[in-house]
Amino acid sequence: MFAGGTGITPMYQLLQAIAVDDEDTTAVDLHFCNRSVGDILLFEELKAMEQASKGKFKITFYVDEGQAPEGIEEGILTSAVVKEIIAGSDSTGMVLGCGPPGMIDEALLPAMNATGVTSAQRGYIF
């Protein structure tokens, strides 16, 4: 799951739905990109959700401006980084993405094409 800026909104709704269903075994690896630490929407809520998930959710935050504090990655999601993430993921998983055109068109879609993500594994990319 990849989100950029306000693209976290639909992803957050999915996370909430998964979190409240005790029988849902969906594991989520969310990569959430923002310009600065101050721009990270729902930071505290997402951290709390990750901690309460008992390992079901893994959330990695990225910022590309300013100094990133401990626990937040510096830099943008490039196609190479996304390829690494996808290659290390469960091959039966689904890739979801919501963010600015640059993130989707320059990083996510090329990485999905290069790693052989099938059309059935491509969730909603918007």
C-alpha positions in Angstrom: 0.0 0.0 0.0 1.5 3.3 -1.1 0.1 6.8 -0.2 1.3 10.3 -0.8 0.0 13.3 1.0 -3.8 13.4 1.1 -3.8 10.1 -0.7 -3.8 8.5 2.8 -7.5 9.2 3.0 -8.8 6.1 1.2 -6.0 4.0 2.7 -6.9 5.1 6.2 -10.5 4.0 5.6 -9.2 0.5 4.5 -7.0 0.3 7.5 -9.9 1.1 9.8 -12.1 -1.5 8.2 -9.4 -4.2 8.6 -8.5 -3.1 12.1 -12.1 -3.4 13.5 -12.7 -6.9 12.0 -11.1 -9.4 14.4 -11.5 -12.2 11.8 -9.7 -10.2 9.0 -6.2 -11.6 8.6 -5.1 -9.1 6.0 -1.5 -7.9 6.6 -0.7 -4.4 5.4 2.6 -2.8 4.6 1.9 0.9 4.1 4.5 3.3 2.7 3.3 6.9 3.3 5.2 9.8 1.7 5.0 13.5 2.6 7.0 16.6 2.0 7.7 17.3 5.7 7.0 15.8 9.1 4.4 18.6 9.7 2.6 17.5 6.6 1.9 13.9 7.8 -1.8 13.5 8.1 -3.1 11.2 10.8 0.4 10.5 12.1 -0.6 9.7 15.7 -3.7 7.8 14.6 -1.6 5.7 12.2 1.1 5.0 14.8 -1.6 3.9 17.3 -3.3 1.7 14.7 0.0 0.1 13.9 0.8 -0.6 17.6 -2.7 -2.0 18.2 -2.6 -4.3 15.1 -0.5 -7.0 16.8 1.8 -7.1 13.8 -0.8 -6.9 11.1 0.2 -3.4 10.0 3.6 -2.1 9.2 3.8 1.6 8.4 6.8 3.3 7.0 6.8 7.1 6.8 8.9 9.1 4.4 9.6 12.9 4.1 11.6 14.6 1.4 12.2 18.0 3.1 13.9 18.8 6.3 15.4 16.6 8.9 13.5 13.4 9.5 13.3 12.3 13.2 14.0 8.8 14.2 11.4 6.4 12.8 10.8 8.4 9.7 12.7 7.8 6.5 14.3 10.6 4.5 13.8 10.9 0.8 11.1 10.1 -1.8 9.8 6.8 -3.0 11.7 6.2 -6.3 10.9 3.4 -8.7 14.0 1.6 -7.4 12.8 1.8 -3.8 9.3 0.6 -4.8 10.7 -2.3 -6.8 12.6 -3.4 -3.6 9.5 -3.2 -1.5 7.4 -5.1 -4.0 10.1 -7.7 -4.6 10.2 -8.4 -0.8 6.4 -8.7 -0.5 4.1 -11.7 -0.6 3.6 -12.6 -4.2 -0.1 -13.2 -3.6 -0.6 -9.6 -2.3 -2.3 -6.7 -3.8 -0.7 -3.3 -4.6 -2.8 -0.2 -3.8 -1.7 3.4 -4.4 -3.1 6.8 -4.0 -1.1 10.0 -4.3 0.2 12.7 -6.6 0.8 12.0 -10.3 4.6 12.1 -9.9 4.5 9.3 -7.2 2.1 7.1 -9.2 3.5 7.7 -12.7 7.2 7.9 -12.0 7.6 5.5 -9.1 4.7 3.1 -8.5 3.5 2.1 -12.0 7.0 1.7 -13.5 8.0 -0.5 -10.5 4.9 -2.6 -10.8 5.6 -3.1 -14.5 9.2 -4.0 -13.8 8.4 -6.5 -11.1 5.6 -8.3 -12.9 2.7 -7.2 -10.7 -0.3 -8.7 -12.6 -3.5 -6.8 -13.3 -5.2 -9.0 -10.7 -2.8 -7.8 -8.1 -3.2 -4.1 -9.0 -5.7 -2.7 -6.6 -7.0 0.8 -7.1 -4.3 3.1 -8.3 -5.6 6.7 -8.2 
